[in-house]
Amino acid sequence: MTTVLLIRHGQSVTNVTQVFTGHYDVPLSPLGQEQARRTAAYLQKNFRIDAIYASDLMRAMQTAQPLSLIHISEPTRQAEIS
């Protein structure tokens, strides 16, 4: 059986100021980076990950990066996901 997990990006720098940025490319805040690390640790402990796909936006790639380091596999960038 295939399981698909959908993970939203961590807090972005504009989320802190409650500004909606849509497709504007902004990085994760320090809290968002910590959220990404914790999510990666949780996923590693509880799921078998075969592939990682992420939007080409910086905040999505930064969220996927900690998990990709654990699995030694770069996330596949998918512009269509945005």
Backbone as a printed PyTorch tensor [residue, N CA C, xyz], in Angstrom:
tensor([[[  0.8410,  -1.1750,   0.0000],
         [  0.0000,   0.0000,   0.0000],
         [  0.8900,   1.2440,   0.0000]],

        [[  0.5150,   2.2210,  -0.7700],
         [  1.2330,   3.4920,  -0.8270],
         [  0.5730,   4.5060,   0.0970]],

        [[  1.3820,   5.1900,   0.8550],
         [  0.8970,   6.2550,   1.7240],
         [  1.4980,   7.5650,   1.2370]],

        [[  0.6770,   8.5720,   1.0840],
         [  1.1370,   9.8940,   0.6700],
         [  0.9500,  10.8420,   1.8460]],

        [[  2.0190,  11.5020,   2.2210],
         [  1.9780,  12.4690,   3.3150],
         [  2.0980,  13.8730,   2.7270]],

        [[  1.2210,  14.7640,   3.1280],
         [  1.2840,  16.1560,   2.6870],
         [  1.6990,  17.0060,   3.8790]],

        [[  2.7830,  17.7290,   3.7200],
         [  3.3240,  18.5530,   4.7950],
         [  3.3300,  20.0040,   4.3190]],

        [[  2.7440,  20.8770,   5.0980],
         [  2.7730,  22.3020,   4.7770],
         [  4.1070,  22.8630,   5.2320]],

        [[  4.5810,  23.8700,   4.5380],
         [  5.8570,  24.4870,   4.9120],
         [  5.7890,  25.0590,   6.3220]],

        [[  6.9600,  25.2060,   6.9350],
         [  7.0480,  25.8170,   8.2520],
         [  6.7320,  27.3050,   8.1830]],

        [[  6.7380,  27.9280,   9.3420],
         [  6.4250,  29.3590,   9.4160],
         [  7.4210,  30.1530,   8.5590]],

        [[  6.8940,  31.0250,   7.7100],
         [  7.7620,  31.8740,   6.8870],
         [  7.9810,  33.2140,   7.5850]],

        [[  8.9410,  33.9650,   7.0800],
         [  9.2150,  35.2690,   7.6920],
         [  8.0160,  36.2050,   7.5850]],

        [[  7.2080,  36.0450,   6.5570],
         [  6.0310,  36.9100,   6.4370],
         [  4.8480,  36.4050,   7.2690]],

        [[  4.8270,  35.1200,   7.6130],
         [  3.7920,  34.6260,   8.5290],
         [  3.8990,  35.3200,   9.8820]],

        [[  5.1200,  35.6580,  10.2750],
         [  5.3550,  36.3170,  11.5590],
         [  4.6050,  37.6430,  11.6210]],

        [[  4.5830,  38.3500,  10.5020],
         [  3.9160,  39.6580,  10.4540],
         [  2.4810,  39.5620,   9.9550]],

        [[  1.9870,  38.3370,   9.7960],
         [  0.6360,  38.0570,   9.3240],
         [  0.3500,  38.6610,   7.9490]],

        [[  1.3570,  38.5920,   7.0790],
         [  1.2110,  39.0630,   5.7040],
         [  1.0400,  37.8440,   4.8060]],

        [[ -0.0240,  37.8250,   4.0110],
         [ -0.2410,  36.7400,   3.0550],
         [  0.6170,  37.0090,   1.8360]],

        [[  1.4800,  36.0600,   1.4830],
         [  2.4020,  36.2850,   0.3620],
         [  2.0620,  35.4860,  -0.8770]],

        [[  1.1430,  34.5380,  -0.7850],
         [  0.7930,  33.7550,  -1.9650],
         [  2.0060,  33.0570,  -2.5530]],

        [[  2.2860,  33.3430,  -3.8150],
         [  3.3930,  32.6730,  -4.5120],
         [  4.7090,  33.4500,  -4.3850]],

        [[  4.7120,  34.5450,  -3.6610],
         [  5.9350,  35.3190,  -3.4390],
         [  6.9330,  34.4430,  -2.6780]],

        [[  8.1750,  34.4120,  -3.1250],
         [  9.1680,  33.4980,  -2.5770],
         [  9.8640,  34.0910,  -1.3510]],

        [[  9.5280,  33.5960,  -0.1810],
         [ 10.1300,  34.0670,   1.0700],
         [ 10.6800,  32.8620,   1.8480]],

        [[ 11.7100,  33.0780,   2.6710],
         [ 12.3020,  31.9780,   3.4320],
         [ 11.5290,  31.6770,   4.7090]],

        [[ 11.9330,  30.5820,   5.3480],
         [ 11.3850,  30.2370,   6.6520],
         [ 11.9470,  31.1630,   7.7200]],

        [[ 11.1600,  31.3910,   8.7520],
         [ 11.6400,  32.1100,   9.9330],
         [ 12.4790,  31.1230,  10.7570]],

        [[ 13.1790,  31.5930,  11.7790],
         [ 13.8890,  30.6520,  12.6600],
         [ 12.9500,  29.5990,  13.2610]],

        [[ 11.7360,  30.0040,  13.6350],
         [ 10.7690,  29.0320,  14.1420],
         [ 10.4010,  28.0340,  13.0480]],

        [[ 10.2100,  28.4960,  11.8290],
         [  9.8970,  27.6050,  10.7150],
         [ 11.0020,  26.5950,  10.4520]],

        [[ 12.2470,  27.0040,  10.6050],
         [ 13.3780,  26.0850,  10.4470],
         [ 13.3460,  25.0090,  11.5310]],

        [[ 13.0190,  25.4100,  12.7500],
         [ 12.8970,  24.4400,  13.8430],
         [ 11.7160,  23.4950,  13.5930]],

        [[ 10.6080,  24.0210,  13.0910],
         [  9.4600,  23.1780,  12.7550],
         [  9.8470,  22.1420,  11.7010]],

        [[ 10.6360,  22.5450,  10.7200],
         [ 11.0720,  21.6250,   9.6690],
         [ 11.9550,  20.5180,  10.2520]],

        [[ 12.8710,  20.8680,  11.1410],
         [ 13.7300,  19.8570,  11.7780],
         [ 12.9030,  18.8790,  12.6100]],

        [[ 11.9550,  19.3950,  13.3670],
         [ 11.1250,  18.5170,  14.2020],
         [ 10.2220,  17.6150,  13.3560]],

        [[  9.7040,  18.1660,  12.2820],
         [  8.8730,  17.3620,  11.3780],
         [  9.6960,  16.2400,  10.7600]],

        [[ 10.9140,  16.5490,  10.3420],
         [ 11.7960,  15.5270,   9.7570],
         [ 12.0820,  14.4210,  10.7680]],

        [[ 12.3560,  14.7860,  12.0080],
         [ 12.6340,  13.7900,  13.0430],
         [ 11.4110,  12.9040,  13.2860]],

        [[ 10.2370,  13.5140,  13.3350],
         [  9.0040,  12.7520,  13.5340],
         [  8.7570,  11.7830,  12.3670]],

        [[  8.9090,  12.2870,  11.1580],
         [  8.6790,  11.4390,   9.9850],
         [  9.6750,  10.2910,   9.9240]],

        [[ 10.9300,  10.5730,  10.2340],
         [ 11.9440,   9.5210,  10.2180],
         [ 11.6010,   8.4100,  11.2050]],

        [[ 11.0940,   8.7940,  12.3610],
         [ 10.7750,   7.8330,  13.4060],
         [  9.5170,   7.0180,  13.0950]],

        [[  8.5650,   7.6180,  12.3790],
         [  7.2530,   6.9990,  12.2330],
         [  6.8650,   6.5320,  10.8340]],

        [[  7.6630,   6.8640,   9.8210],
         [  7.2840,   6.5150,   8.4490],
         [  8.5030,   6.0770,   7.6530]],

        [[  8.2500,   5.2640,   6.6460],
         [  9.2700,   4.9320,   5.6650],
         [  9.0810,   5.9160,   4.5020]],

        [[ 10.0910,   6.7160,   4.2260],
         [ 10.0050,   7.7310,   3.1800],
         [ 10.7600,   7.2380,   1.9580]],

        [[ 10.0680,   7.1280,   0.8290],
         [ 10.6920,   6.6720,  -0.4130],
         [ 11.0330,   7.8150,  -1.3540]],

        [[ 10.2980,   8.9050,  -1.2560],
         [ 10.5380,  10.0410,  -2.1530],
         [ 10.0560,  11.3110,  -1.4720]],

        [[ 10.6820,  12.4120,  -1.8560],
         [ 10.3100,  13.7160,  -1.3090],
         [ 10.0690,  14.6560,  -2.4780]],

        [[  8.8930,  15.2460,  -2.5290],
         [  8.5450,  16.2310,  -3.5550],
         [  8.1960,  17.5300,  -2.8470]],

        [[  8.6380,  18.6380,  -3.4090],
         [  8.3500,  19.9360,  -2.7970],
         [  8.1520,  20.9760,  -3.8840]],

        [[  7.3810,  21.9750,  -3.5650],
         [  7.2420,  23.1440,  -4.4270],
         [  8.6220,  23.7490,  -4.6370]],

        [[  8.7720,  24.5060,  -5.6970],
         [ 10.0610,  25.1540,  -5.9540],
         [ 10.2380,  26.4390,  -5.1380]],

        [[  9.2540,  26.7850,  -4.3140],
         [  9.3910,  27.9620,  -3.4570],
         [ 10.3970,  27.6870,  -2.3350]],

        [[ 11.1390,  28.7200,  -1.9710],
         [ 12.1920,  28.5970,  -0.9740],
         [ 11.6800,  27.9970,   0.3380]],

        [[ 10.5360,  28.4500,   0.8290],
         [ 10.0400,  27.9610,   2.1140],
         [  9.6780,  26.4780,   2.0620]],

        [[  9.2130,  26.0150,   0.9290],
         [  8.8890,  24.5910,   0.7850],
         [ 10.1700,  23.7540,   0.7150]],

        [[ 11.1470,  24.2190,  -0.0370],
         [ 12.4120,  23.4960,  -0.1350],
         [ 13.1360,  23.4900,   1.2130]],

        [[ 13.0770,  24.6030,   1.9440],
         [ 13.7150,  24.6520,   3.2620],
         [ 13.0090,  23.7210,   4.2490]],

        [[ 11.7170,  23.5250,   4.0920],
         [ 10.9810,  22.5930,   4.9460],
         [ 11.3650,  21.1570,   4.6160]],

        [[ 11.5670,  20.8490,   3.3440],
         [ 11.9160,  19.4910,   2.9170],
         [ 13.3830,  19.1420,   3.1880]],

        [[ 14.2350,  20.1390,   3.2730],
         [ 15.6750,  19.9000,   3.3760],
         [ 16.0980,  19.0280,   4.5600]],

        [[ 15.6480,  19.2660,   5.7890],
         [ 16.0860,  18.3960,   6.8990],
         [ 15.7420,  16.9310,   6.6840]],

        [[ 14.5930,  16.6420,   6.1220],
         [ 14.2170,  15.2600,   5.8400],
         [ 15.1060,  14.6800,   4.7430]],

        [[ 15.4290,  15.4860,   3.7540],
         [ 16.2820,  14.9850,   2.6680],
         [ 17.6910,  14.6790,   3.1780]],

        [[ 18.1740,  15.4000,   4.1790],
         [ 19.4920,  15.1220,   4.7480],
         [ 19.5050,  13.7810,   5.4740]],

        [[ 18.4090,  13.4600,   6.1360],
         [ 18.2950,  12.1720,   6.8330],
         [ 18.2810,  11.0340,   5.8250]],

        [[ 17.5880,  11.2260,   4.7230],
         [ 17.4240,  10.1670,   3.7260],
         [ 18.4250,  10.2460,   2.5920]],

        [[ 19.3330,  11.1880,   2.6590],
         [ 20.3780,  11.3700,   1.6570],
         [ 19.7820,  11.3700,   0.2520]],

        [[ 18.7510,  12.1520,   0.0950],
         [ 18.0650,  12.2750,  -1.1850],
         [ 17.5300,  13.6890,  -1.3010]],

        [[ 17.8980,  14.3830,  -2.3550],
         [ 17.4000,  15.7360,  -2.5630],
         [ 15.9140,  15.7060,  -2.8910]],

        [[ 15.1600,  16.6760,  -2.4020],
         [ 13.7380,  16.7550,  -2.7850],
         [ 13.6160,  17.0400,  -4.2770]],

        [[ 12.6290,  16.4550,  -4.8950],
         [ 12.3230,  16.7500,  -6.2880],
         [ 11.5200,  18.0380,  -6.3260]],

        [[ 12.0160,  19.0370,  -7.0490],
         [ 11.3080,  20.3190,  -7.1580],
         [ 10.1630,  20.1870,  -8.1640]],

        [[  9.0020,  20.6000,  -7.7400],
         [  7.8210,  20.5320,  -8.5940],
         [  7.1370,  21.8850,  -8.6120]],

        [[  7.3550,  22.6800,  -9.6570],
         [  6.7380,  23.9920,  -9.7540],
         [  5.2210,  23.8990,  -9.7670]],

        [[  4.6970,  22.8020, -10.2730],
         [  3.2410,  22.6390, -10.3840],
         [  2.5820,  22.5010,  -9.0170]],

        [[  3.3410,  22.1490,  -7.9810],
         [  2.7690,  21.9890,  -6.6530],
         [  2.3880,  23.3230,  -6.0690]],

        [[  3.1310,  24.3620,  -6.4060],
         [  2.8790,  25.6920,  -5.8480],
         [  1.4860,  26.0770,  -6.1930]]])
